[in-house]
Amino acid sequence: MAVVDSRYLFTLVDVGAPGRLSDGGIFKDSPIGQRLNKGKLNLPRAQQLPGTSTLVPHVFIGDEAFQLRPDFLRPLPGTRKRPEEVIYNYRLSRARRCVENAFGILASRWSIYDRRINLEPENAENVVKATCALHNFLCISTGAAAHYCPPGYADVEDTFGNVREGAWRAEGGGGAAMFQLQGTKARKSAQSAVRVRAEFVNFFSNEGQVSWQWNLPGVHVVQ
């Protein structure tokens, strides 16, 4: 499990969880999750959303495998949603594409992920950590980045919201040694988490909007 930024860099990595865990407990029980729970992850202070006076915490973004928290956003569930909720889910999905691309680039560039890693657990953990560190180094190193992750290798979204898939997808960057976390069972989230999510729902349809989001299915503009 890892945290990725907008440059496809791994900023936090946790390796070695045993087997397929059935819910987001893999995050809760990891050193990352435990430090986040205790407020010891050294996150930046809450800031105002751009163009507003609304103060919100810095947040992680995940999929349905994670629990909604004041510092962790996940998609809204259900099929019947208001337009602003459709937009919120789209914006989260758009941000989460950074994670998908980071893992895809990693898996396509390092052939060890093409198969199960047949090593002792400790050695396998070291290999995964090493490839993540080398991935970061190659992504930001002058000269190396042009070969490791050249333009068009990752997904690109134009100003109309059209996504052109990155070249890594054609190279089989799925990673046979990787698997998706399973979704958590529905549970009631704290009201503070619901309030933070509501602020982002409102922001993405107002001050933080992008023009092409209004063309999404299920979204309409009344003029």
BABARO-267544 format. One record per atom (N, C-alpha, C, O): atom name; x, y, z. Coordinates in pm, whole numbers, always signed. Layout:
N
  atome      c1      c2      c3
     CA       X       Y       Z
...
END
This chain:
223
  atome      c1      c2      c3
      N     +85    -118      +0
     CA      +0      +0      +0
      C     +89    +123      +0
      O    +194    +125     +63
      N     +45    +227     -71
     CA    +130    +345     -83
      C     +47    +470    -101
      O     -70    +465    -140
      N    +109    +583     -70
     CA     +53    +715     -97
      C    +133    +775    -211
      O    +256    +768    -212
      N     +63    +835    -307
     CA    +127    +888    -428
      C     +87   +1034    -444
      O     -26   +1072    -413
      N    +180   +1116    -494
     CA    +145   +1256    -520
      C    +114   +1277    -668
      O    +110   +1182    -746
      N     +93   +1402    -706
     CA     +50   +1432    -843
      C    +159   +1410    -947
      O    +131   +1413   -1067
      N    +282   +1387    -902
     CA    +394   +1362    -995
      C    +422   +1213   -1009
      O    +525   +1175   -1065
      N    +333   +1130    -958
     CA    +347    +983    -961
      C    +461    +936    -871
      O    +517    +828    -893
      N    +495   +1015    -769
     CA    +599    +977    -675
      C    +537    +910    -552
      O    +432    +953    -504
      N    +602    +807    -502
     CA    +558    +741    -380
      C    +609    +820    -261
      O    +729    +831    -240
      N    +517    +876    -183
     CA    +555    +958     -68
      C    +550    +879     +62
      O    +622    +912    +157
      N    +468    +776     +68
     CA    +461    +685    +183
      C    +439    +544    +128
      O    +356    +524     +39
      N    +513    +447    +181
     CA    +501    +309    +135
      C    +496    +217    +256
      O    +577    +229    +347
      N    +400    +125    +256
     CA    +391     +23    +361
      C    +388    -113    +293
      O    +298    -141    +214
      N    +485    -197    +322
     CA    +501    -326    +254
      C    +497    -439    +357
      O    +549    -424    +467
      N    +434    -550    +321
     CA    +443    -669    +405
      C    +316    -713    +472
      O    +320    -801    +558
      N    +201    -654    +437
     CA     +75    -700    +496
      C     +49    -843    +451
      O     +66    -874    +333
      N      +9    -933    +542
     CA      -7   -1074    +506
      C    -134   -1101    +426
      O    -245   -1073    +470
      N    -115   -1156    +306
     CA    -228   -1206    +228
      C    -327   -1099    +186
      O    -300    -979    +194
      N    -444   -1148    +142
     CA    -552   -1059    +100
      C    -638   -1023    +220
      O    -712   -1107    +272
      N    -629    -900    +264
     CA    -715    -854    +373
      C    -849    -811    +314
      O    -854    -754    +205
      N    -955    -839    +385
     CA   -1089    -822    +329
      C   -1141    -679    +337
      O   -1245    -649    +278
      N   -1073    -591    +406
     CA   -1124    -454    +418
      C   -1009    -356    +434
      O    -892    -391    +425
      N   -1048    -229    +459
     CA    -950    -123    +474
      C    -868    -134    +600
      O    -794     -42    +633
      N    -879    -245    +672
     CA    -797    -266    +791
      C    -650    -266    +761
      O    -569    -237    +850
      N    -612    -297    +637
     CA    -471    -293    +600
      C    -414    -153    +620
      O    -297    -136    +655
      N    -499     -51    +596
     CA    -454     +86    +619
      C    -457    +120    +767
      O    -362    +176    +821
      N    -567     +85    +832
     CA    -583    +119    +974
      C    -472     +59   +1059
      O    -427    +121   +1155
      N    -429     -63   +1025
     CA    -330    -133   +1107
      C    -186    -105   +1063
      O     -92    -150   +1129
      N    -169     -33    +955
     CA     -33      -4    +907
      C     +28    +108    +990
      O     -44    +184   +1056
      N    +161    +120    +989
     CA    +224    +233   +1060
      C    +171    +367   +1013
      O    +157    +460   +1093
      N    +141    +378    +882
     CA     +86    +503    +829
      C     -48    +534    +894
      O     -70    +644    +944
      N    -138    +435    +893
     CA    -271    +454    +950
      C    -268    +481   +1099
      O    -344    +564   +1149
      N    -181    +412   +1170
     CA    -172    +431   +1314
      C    -122    +570   +1349
      O    -173    +634   +1441
      N     -22    +617   +1276
     CA     +29    +752   +1302
      C     -75    +858   +1264
      O     -85    +961   +1330
      N    -151    +832   +1159
     CA    -257    +925   +1120
      C    -364    +931   +1229
      O    -411   +1039   +1263
      N    -401    +817   +1282
     CA    -501    +811   +1389
      C    -457    +889   +1512
      O    -539    +952   +1579
      N    -329    +885   +1542
     CA    -276    +951   +1662
      C    -234   +1095   +1636
      O    -185   +1163   +1727
      N    -254   +1141   +1513
     CA    -216   +1278   +1480
      C     -66   +1300   +1476
      O     -19   +1411   +1503
      N     +11   +1195   +1443
     CA    +156   +1203   +1445
      C    +218   +1188   +1306
      O    +336   +1153   +1294
      N    +140   +1214   +1202
     CA    +191   +1196   +1066
      C    +253   +1325   +1011
      O    +296   +1329    +896
      N    +257   +1429   +1093
     CA    +322   +1555   +1055
      C    +262   +1614    +928
      O    +334   +1655    +838
      N    +129   +1618    +922
     CA     +60   +1677    +807
      C     +57   +1829    +819
      O     +65   +1882    +930
      N     +46   +1900    +706
     CA     +32   +2046    +712
      C     -96   +2085    +787
      O    -190   +2007    +796
      N     -97   +2206    +839
     CA    -216   +2256    +908
      C    -330   +2278    +809
      O    -310   +2291    +689
      N    -451   +2281    +864
     CA    -569   +2309    +781
      C    -553   +2443    +711
      O    -494   +2536    +766
      N    -604   +2451    +589
     CA    -595   +2574    +511
      C    -729   +2603    +444
      O    -816   +2517    +435
      N    -743   +2727    +397
     CA    -865   +2765    +327
      C    -865   +2707    +186
      O    -763   +2705    +118
      N    -982   +2660    +142
     CA    -996   +2618      +4
      C    -977   +2741     -86
      O   -1025   +2848     -52
      N    -907   +2728    -199
     CA    -880   +2843    -286
      C   -1006   +2921    -322
      O   -1106   +2863    -364
      N    -999   +3052    -304
     CA   -1111   +3138    -340
      C   -1223   +3141    -239
      O   -1328   +3200    -265
      N   -1203   +3078    -122
     CA   -1306   +3073     -19
      C   -1246   +3105    +117
      O   -1124   +3117    +132
      N   -1333   +3118    +215
     CA   -1287   +3133    +354
      C   -1307   +3003    +432
      O   -1296   +3001    +555
      N   -1335   +2894    +360
     CA   -1363   +2764    +422
      C   -1233   +2696    +461
      O   -1149   +2668    +376
      N   -1217   +2668    +589
     CA   -1098   +2604    +641
      C   -1119   +2453    +644
      O   -1214   +2405    +707
      N   -1033   +2378    +576
     CA   -1045   +2232    +573
      C    -908   +2169    +598
      O    -806   +2231    +570
      N    -907   +2047    +651
     CA    -779   +1977    +670
      C    -724   +1928    +537
      O    -799   +1911    +440
      N    -595   +1905    +532
     CA    -538   +1834    +417
      C    -588   +1691    +422
      O    -599   +1632    +529
      N    -617   +1635    +305
     CA    -682   +1504    +303
      C    -607   +1406    +211
      O    -543   +1446    +114
      N    -618   +1279    +246
     CA    -582   +1171    +155
      C    -706   +1137     +73
      O    -819   +1163    +116
      N    -685   +1079     -44
     CA    -797   +1036    -128
      C    -780    +888    -157
      O    -674    +844    -202
      N    -885    +811    -133
     CA    -882    +668    -159
      C   -1011    +623    -224
      O   -1101    +703    -249
      N   -1021    +494    -249
     CA   -1144    +440    -307
      C   -1231    +381    -197
      O   -1213    +411     -79
      N   -1325    +296    -237
     CA   -1422    +242    -142
      C   -1361    +147     -40
      O   -1428    +107     +55
      N   -1234    +112     -57
     CA   -1168     +22     +38
      C   -1138     +92    +170
      O   -1101     +26    +267
      N   -1152    +224    +174
     CA   -1113    +300    +292
      C   -1233    +365    +360
      O   -1335    +392    +297
      N   -1217    +390    +488
     CA   -1321    +453    +567
      C   -1315    +605    +553
      O   -1206    +663    +553
      N   -1431    +669    +541
     CA   -1437    +815    +537
      C   -1393    +871    +671
      O   -1441    +829    +776
      N   -1301    +967    +666
     CA   -1250   +1034    +786
      C   -1238   +1183    +754
      O   -1243   +1221    +637
      N   -1221   +1269    +856
     CA   -1200   +1411    +827
      C   -1076   +1435    +742
      O   -1068   +1535    +670
      N    -977   +1345    +750
     CA    -854   +1360    +674
      C    -841   +1257    +562
      O    -733   +1236    +508
      N    -955   +1194    +526
     CA    -950   +1090    +421
      C   -1083   +1089    +346
      O   -1186   +1054    +402
      N   -1079   +1128    +219
     CA   -1200   +1131    +137
      C   -1212   +1003     +56
      O   -1113    +948     +10
      N   -1335    +957     +39
     CA   -1365    +843     -48
      C   -1489    +877    -129
      O   -1561    +970     -94
      N   -1517    +804    -237
     CA   -1633    +836    -321
      C   -1765    +821    -245
      O   -1775    +743    -150
      N   -1863    +896    -288
     CA   -1998    +879    -235
      C   -2059    +752    -292
      O   -2046    +727    -412
      N   -2124    +670    -209
     CA   -2181    +545    -258
      C   -2316    +567    -326
      O   -2371    +677    -323
      N   -2368    +460    -386
     CA   -2501    +465    -446
      C   -2500    +505    -592
      O   -2400    +556    -643
      N   -2612    +482    -657
     CA   -2623    +511    -801
      C   -2703    +638    -829
      O   -2685    +699    -934
      N   -2790    +678    -737
     CA   -2871    +798    -758
      C   -2808    +913    -682
      O   -2813    +918    -559
      N   -2748   +1005    -756
     CA   -2675   +1115    -693
      C   -2718   +1247    -754
      O   -2760   +1255    -870
      N   -2706   +1352    -673
     CA   -2727   +1488    -722
      C   -2608   +1525    -813
      O   -2501   +1467    -800
      N   -2627   +1622    -906
     CA   -2519   +1660    -997
      C   -2388   +1693    -925
      O   -2281   +1652    -969
      N   -2396   +1766    -814
     CA   -2274   +1802    -743
      C   -2205   +1680    -681
      O   -2083   +1681    -662
      N   -2282   +1576    -651
     CA   -2223   +1453    -599
      C   -2155   +1373    -710
      O   -2051   +1311    -688
      N   -2215   +1376    -830
     CA   -2151   +1313    -946
      C   -2017   +1381    -973
      O   -1917   +1314   -1001
      N   -2017   +1513    -966
     CA   -1894   +1589    -990
      C   -1790   +1558    -884
      O   -1672   +1540    -917
      N   -1830   +1550    -759
     CA   -1737   +1515    -650
      C   -1671   +1381    -677
      O   -1549   +1369    -665
      N   -1750   +1281    -713
     CA   -1693   +1148    -741
      C   -1598   +1153    -860
      O   -1494   +1086    -860
      N   -1635   +1231    -962
     CA   -1547   +1244   -1079
      C   -1414   +1307   -1040
      O   -1309   +1261   -1084
      N   -1418   +1411    -958
     CA   -1294   +1480    -921
      C   -1205   +1390    -837
      O   -1082   +1395    -850
      N   -1265   +1309    -750
     CA   -1185   +1213    -674
      C   -1125   +1107    -765
      O   -1009   +1069    -750
      N   -1206   +1059    -860
     CA   -1156    +958    -954
      C   -1041   +1015   -1037
      O    -944    +946   -1066
      N   -1054   +1140   -1075
     CA    -950   +1207   -1154
      C    -820   +1216   -1074
      O    -711   +1194   -1128
      N    -831   +1247    -945
     CA    -711   +1255    -860
      C    -652   +1116    -837
      O    -530   +1101    -835
      N    -739   +1016    -818
     CA    -689    +881    -790
      C    -619    +820    -911
      O    -547    +721    -897
      N    -639    +877   -1029
     CA    -570    +827   -1146
      C    -418    +839   -1130
      O    -343    +764   -1193
      N    -373    +933   -1048
     CA    -229    +945   -1020
      C    -176    +817    -957
      O     -67    +771    -990
      N    -254    +760    -865
     CA    -212    +636    -799
      C    -207    +522    -900
      O    -110    +446    -905
      N    -312    +511    -981
     CA    -317    +405   -1081
      C    -199    +414   -1177
      O    -140    +313   -1213
      N    -165    +536   -1217
     CA     -54    +554   -1309
      C     +80    +525   -1243
      O    +168    +466   -1305
      N     +97    +565   -1118
     CA    +223    +538   -1048
      C    +249    +389   -1039
      O    +359    +343   -1069
      N    +147    +313    -996
     CA    +164    +168    -988
      C    +180    +106   -1127
      O    +256     +11   -1143
      N    +110    +160   -1226
     CA    +122    +108   -1361
      C    +261    +129   -1419
      O    +317     +39   -1481
      N    +316    +249   -1399
     CA    +451    +278   -1446
      C    +552    +189   -1375
      O    +642    +133   -1438
      N    +536    +176   -1243
     CA    +627     +91   -1165
      C    +625     -52   -1217
      O    +730    -112   -1238
      N    +505    -106   -1237
     CA    +492    -246   -1279
      C    +543    -268   -1421
      O    +596    -375   -1451
      N    +527    -169   -1508
     CA    +571    -187   -1646
      C    +722    -171   -1661
      O    +783    -231   -1750
      N    +782     -90   -1574
     CA    +926     -64   -1584
      C   +1010    -169   -1510
      O   +1127    -189   -1543
      N    +950    -236   -1411
     CA   +1024    -334   -1331
      C    +959    -470   -1351
      O    +852    -498   -1297
      N   +1026    -554   -1428
     CA    +966    -681   -1472
      C    +942    -779   -1358
      O    +872    -879   -1376
      N    +998    -753   -1241
     CA    +975    -843   -1128
      C    +827    -846   -1091
      O    +780    -942   -1029
      N    +752    -740   -1128
     CA    +609    -735   -1097
      C    +524    -809   -1201
      O    +402    -813   -1189
      N    +588    -866   -1302
     CA    +513    -942   -1402
      C    +467   -1077   -1350
      O    +386   -1144   -1414
      N    +519   -1117   -1237
     CA    +490   -1251   -1182
      C    +490   -1241   -1030
      O    +526   -1139    -973
      N    +450   -1348    -968
     CA    +460   -1353    -822
      C    +607   -1345    -781
      O    +693   -1404    -846
      N    +633   -1274    -674
     CA    +772   -1258    -629
      C    +808   -1376    -540
      O    +766   -1384    -425
      N    +886   -1468    -594
     CA    +922   -1591    -521
      C   +1048   -1570    -439
      O   +1154   -1625    -469
      N   +1035   -1491    -335
     CA   +1145   -1462    -244
      C   +1096   -1476    -101
      O    +976   -1477     -75
      N   +1190   -1488      -9
     CA   +1153   -1483    +132
      C   +1087   -1349    +160
      O   +1125   -1247    +102
      N    +987   -1347    +250
     CA    +911   -1223    +274
      C    +999   -1101    +297
      O    +973    -994    +242
      N   +1102   -1114    +379
     CA   +1187    -999    +409
      C   +1257    -948    +283
      O   +1268    -827    +262
      N   +1306   -1042    +201
     CA   +1372   -1002     +77
      C   +1273    -939     -21
      O   +1306    -842     -90
      N   +1152    -994     -28
     CA   +1050    -938    -116
      C   +1016    -795     -75
      O   +1000    -708    -160
      N   +1005    -771     +56
     CA    +978    -636    +104
      C   +1088    -541     +61
      O   +1060    -429     +18
      N   +1213    -584     +74
     CA   +1325    -498     +36
      C   +1325    -468    -113
      O   +1358    -357    -154
      N   +1288    -567    -195
     CA   +1282    -546    -339
      C   +1175    -442    -373
      O   +1199    -352    -454
      N   +1058    -454    -311
     CA    +949    -360    -338
      C    +990    -218    -297
      O    +968    -123    -372
      N   +1048    -205    -179
     CA   +1091     -73    -132
      C   +1198     -15    -224
      O   +1197    +104    -254
      N   +1290    -100    -269
     CA   +1398     -53    -357
      C   +1343      -4    -490
      O   +1385    +101    -540
      N   +1248     -78    -548
     CA   +1193     -35    -677
      C   +1115     +94    -662
      O   +1116    +178    -753
      N   +1046    +112    -550
     CA    +972    +238    -527
      C   +1069    +355    -516
      O   +1044    +463    -570
      N   +1182    +335    -444
     CA   +1281    +440    -429
      C   +1346    +473    -564
      O   +1365    +590    -597
      N   +1379    +370    -641
     CA   +1439    +392    -773
      C   +1339    +458    -868
      O   +1377    +542    -949
      N   +1213    +418    -858
     CA   +1107    +482    -939
      C   +1105    +632    -912
      O   +1105    +711   -1007
      N   +1105    +671    -785
     CA   +1104    +814    -751
      C   +1227    +884    -807
      O   +1217    +992    -866
      N   +1343    +821    -789
     CA   +1468    +881    -835
      C   +1466    +903    -986
      O   +1506   +1009   -1035
      N   +1419    +803   -1060
     CA   +1417    +813   -1205
      C   +1312    +911   -1256
      O   +1329    +971   -1362
      N   +1203    +927   -1181
     CA   +1098   +1021   -1221
      C   +1142   +1166   -1211
      O   +1096   +1251   -1288
      N   +1232   +1196   -1116
     CA   +1268   +1336   -1091
      C   +1410   +1369   -1136
      O   +1449   +1486   -1134
      N   +1487   +1269   -1177
     CA   +1625   +1295   -1219
      C   +1628   +1356   -1359
      O   +1564   +1307   -1451
      N   +1705   +1463   -1372
     CA   +1720   +1527   -1503
      C   +1781   +1427   -1601
      O   +1883   +1365   -1572
      N   +1720   +1413   -1714
     CA   +1769   +1320   -1815
      C   +1704   +1185   -1804
      O   +1651   +1134   -1903
      N   +1706   +1125   -1686
     CA   +1649    +991   -1668
      C   +1498    +992   -1686
      O   +1440    +898   -1740
      N   +1433   +1099   -1639
     CA   +1287   +1105   -1646
      C   +1236   +1099   -1789
      O   +1129   +1045   -1815
      N   +1313   +1155   -1883
     CA   +1272   +1157   -2023
      C   +1267   +1017   -2082
      O   +1197    +993   -2180
      N   +1340    +925   -2023
     CA   +1340    +787   -2071
      C   +1251    +697   -1985
      O   +1186    +606   -2036
      N   +1248    +725   -1855
     CA   +1171    +640   -1764
      C   +1022    +667   -1775
      O    +941    +574   -1781
      N    +985    +794   -1778
     CA    +843    +832   -1790
      C    +830    +949   -1886
      O    +804   +1062   -1844
      N    +849    +923   -2016
     CA    +843   +1030   -2115
      C    +700   +1080   -2133
      O    +606   +1015   -2087
      N    +682   +1194   -2200
     CA    +547   +1243   -2227
      C    +462   +1137   -2297
      O    +507   +1074   -2392
      N    +340   +1119   -2249
     CA    +251   +1020   -2306
      C    +261    +883   -2243
      O    +182    +794   -2275
      N    +360    +863   -2154
     CA    +372    +732   -2090
      C    +265    +714   -1983
      O    +216    +603   -1961
      N    +229    +824   -1916
     CA    +119    +822   -1820
      C      -7    +877   -1888
      O      +2    +939   -1994
      N    -123    +853   -1827
     CA    -248    +905   -1881
      C    -243   +1057   -1890
      O    -181   +1123   -1807
      N    -309   +1112   -1992
     CA    -318   +1257   -2009
      C    -464   +1294   -2026
      O    -536   +1232   -2105
      N    -508   +1396   -1953
     CA    -645   +1446   -1966
      C    -641   +1586   -2023
      O    -573   +1673   -1970
      N    -715   +1609   -2133
     CA    -714   +1741   -2194
      C    -816   +1833   -2127
      O    -884   +1792   -2033
      N    -825   +1956   -2176
     CA    -913   +2055   -2113
      C   -1060   +2030   -2139
      O   -1145   +2104   -2089
      N   -1092   +1928   -2216
     CA   -1231   +1890   -2239
      C   -1269   +1766   -2157
      O   -1380   +1715   -2168
      N   -1174   +1718   -2075
     CA   -1201   +1602   -1992
      C   -1178   +1469   -2061
      O   -1209   +1364   -2003
      N   -1125   +1471   -2182
     CA   -1097   +1346   -2253
      C    -965   +1287   -2205
      O    -865   +1359   -2193
      N    -964   +1158   -2177
     CA    -844   +1092   -2125
      C    -778   +1011   -2236
      O    -841    +927   -2299
      N    -650   +1038   -2257
     CA    -571    +957   -2349
      C    -484    +864   -2265
      O    -398    +909   -2189
      N    -508    +735   -2278
     CA    -440    +638   -2193
      C    -290    +638   -2217
      O    -243    +654   -2330
      N    -216    +621   -2108
     CA     -71    +621   -2115
      C     -16    +495   -2181
      O     -82    +391   -2185
      N    +107    +506   -2233
     CA    +169    +395   -2304
      C    +196    +276   -2213
      O    +206    +163   -2261
      N    +207    +299   -2082
     CA    +235    +187   -1991
      C    +125     +82   -1997
      O    +151     -36   -1974
      N      +3    +124   -2028
     CA    -109     +30   -2031
      C     -91     -73   -2144
      O    -131    -189   -2130
      N     -32     -29   -2255
     CA     -10    -121   -2367
      C    +107    -214   -2343
      O    +125    -313   -2415
      N    +187    -183   -2241
     CA    +304    -265   -2210
      C    +275    -368   -2102
      O    +366    -433   -2051
      N    +148    -382   -2066
     CA    +113    -483   -1966
      C    +151    -444   -1826
      O    +195    -529   -1749
      N    +135    -316   -1792
     CA    +175    -269   -1660
      C     +74    -299   -1551
      O     +64    -223   -1455
      N      -1    -407   -1564
     CA     -98    -440   -1461
      C     -36    -494   -1335
      O     -87    -471   -1225
      N     +76    -566   -1349
     CA    +144    -618   -1232
      C     +76    -740   -1175
      O     -14    -728   -1092
      N    +120    -858   -1218
     CA     +59    -982   -1168
      C     +81   -1000   -1020
      O      +5   -1071    -954
      N    +185    -935    -966
     CA    +215    -949    -823
      C    +136    -853    -738
      O    +150    -853    -616
      N     +52    -769    -800
     CA     -27    -671    -726
      C    -174    -709    -728
      O    -219    -779    -819
      N    -248    -663    -628
     CA    -391    -687    -627
      C    -461    -570    -562
      O    -400    -492    -489
      N    -592    -558    -590
     CA    -672    -448    -536
      C    -719    -481    -395
      O    -752    -595    -363
      N    -722    -377    -311
     CA    -781    -395    -179
      C    -931    -414    -192
      O    -994    -359    -283
      N    -988    -493    -103
     CA   -1132    -514    -103
      C   -1201    -398     -31
      O   -1141    -334     +56
      N   -1325    -371     -66
     CA   -1400    -263      -4
      C   -1436    -294    +140
      O   -1451    -410    +179
      N   -1449    -190    +220
     CA   -1490    -208    +358
      C   -1640    -229    +365
      O   -1714    -191    +274
      N   -1685    -288    +474
     CA   -1828    -298    +498
      C   -1879    -159    +535
      O   -1808     -79    +595
      N   -2005    -133    +498
     CA   -2062      -2    +527
      C   -2063     +22    +677
      O   -2105     -63    +755
      N   -2016    +138    +718
     CA   -2018    +174    +859
      C   -2041    +324    +870
      O   -2010    +400    +778
      N   -2095    +365    +980
     CA   -2131    +505    +997
      C   -2005    +589   +1019
      O   -1922    +557   +1105
      N   -1992    +696    +941
     CA   -1876    +784    +953
      C   -1905    +894   +1053
      O   -2021    +930   +1076
      N   -1799    +948   +1113
     CA   -1813   +1058   +1207
      C   -1871   +1180   +1137
      O   -1845   +1203   +1019
      N   -1950   +1258   +1211
     CA   -2011   +1377   +1152
      C   -1906   +1476   +1103
      O   -1928   +1547   +1005
      N   -1791   +1480   +1171
     CA   -1685   +1571   +1127
      C   -1635   +1532    +989
      O   -1603   +1619    +908
      N   -1628   +1401    +962
     CA   -1585   +1353    +829
      C   -1689   +1388    +724
      O   -1655   +1428    +613
      N   -1817   +1373    +758
     CA   -1925   +1405    +664
      C   -1924   +1554    +632
      O   -1948   +1593    +518
      N   -1896   +1638    +733
     CA   -1892   +1783    +711
      C   -1778   +1821    +616
      O   -1796   +1903    +526
      N   -1661   +1762    +637
     CA   -1547   +1792    +549
      C   -1579   +1751    +406
      O   -1550   +1824    +312
      N   -1637   +1633    +391
     CA   -1674   +1587    +256
      C   -1772   +1684    +192
      O   -1760   +1715     +73
      N   -1870   +1731    +268
     CA   -1969   +1825    +215
      C   -1903   +1954    +166
      O   -1946   +2012     +66
      N   -1800   +1999    +236
     CA   -1729   +2119    +193
      C   -1662   +2097     +58
      O   -1663   +2186     -27
      N   -1605   +1979     +37
     CA   -1541   +1950     -91
      C   -1645   +1931    -201
      O   -1623   +1973    -315
      N   -1759   +1869    -168
     CA   -1867   +1855    -266
      C   -1909   +1993    -316
      O   -1925   +2014    -436
      N   -1927   +2087    -224
     CA   -1968   +2222    -260
      C   -1858   +2294    -338
      O   -1885   +2363    -436
      N   -1733   +2278    -294
     CA   -1621   +2348    -358
      C   -1603   +2305    -503
      O   -1581   +2390    -590
      N   -1611   +2176    -529
     CA   -1588   +2126    -665
      C   -1694   +2173    -765
      O   -1671   +2169    -886
      N   -1810   +2216    -716
     CA   -1915   +2265    -806
      C   -1924   +2417    -808
      O   -2010   +2474    -875
      N   -1835   +2483    -735
     CA   -1837   +2629    -730
      C   -1698   +2685    -757
      O   -1652   +2684    -871
      N   -1630   +2735    -653
     CA   -1500   +2799    -676
      C   -1397   +2704    -738
      O   -1309   +2748    -812
      N   -1408   +2575    -709
     CA   -1308   +2480    -758
      C   -1349   +2404    -882
      O   -1290   +2301    -912
      N   -1447   +2453    -954
     CA   -1496   +2380   -1071
      C   -1399   +2385   -1188
      O   -1317   +2477   -1199
      N   -1409   +2285   -1276
     CA   -1340   +2288   -1406
      C   -1449   +2281   -1512
      O   -1551   +2215   -1491
      N   -1429   +2348   -1625
     CA   -1538   +2369   -1720
      C   -1597   +2239   -1774
      O   -1719   +2229   -1789
      N   -1513   +2140   -1803
     CA   -1564   +2019   -1869
      C   -1643   +1927   -1778
      O   -1708   +1834   -1826
      N   -1640   +1952   -1646
     CA   -1713   +1862   -1556
      C   -1865   +1872   -1577
      O   -1938   +1780   -1542
      N   -1910   +1983   -1635
     CA   -2054   +2000   -1655
      C   -2107   +1917   -1772
      O   -2228   +1912   -1795
      N   -2017   +1854   -1844
     CA   -2059   +1768   -1955
      C   -2068   +1621   -1915
      O   -2095   +1535   -2000
      N   -2044   +1591   -1788
     CA   -2049   +1452   -1742
      C   -2192   +1398   -1747
      O   -2286   +1475   -1728
      N   -2209   +1269   -1773
     CA   -2343   +1208   -1764
      C   -2400   +1227   -1623
      O   -2331   +1205   -1524
      N   -2525   +1267   -1615
     CA   -2588   +1289   -1486
      C   -2572   +1429   -1432
      O   -2622   +1461   -1324
      N   -2503   +1515   -1508
     CA   -2481   +1653   -1467
      C   -2545   +1744   -1572
      O   -2530   +1723   -1692
      N   -2615   +1846   -1525
     CA   -2674   +1941   -1618
      C   -2668   +2080   -1555
      O   -2664   +2094   -1433
      N   -2667   +2180   -1641
     CA   -2662   +2319   -1596
      C   -2792   +2386   -1635
      O   -2832   +2384   -1752
      N   -2858   +2446   -1538
     CA   -2982   +2519   -1565
      C   -2947   +2665   -1587
      O   -2886   +2729   -1501
      N   -2985   +2719   -1702
     CA   -2954   +2859   -1734
      C   -3081   +2940   -1747
      O   -3075   +3060   -1774
END
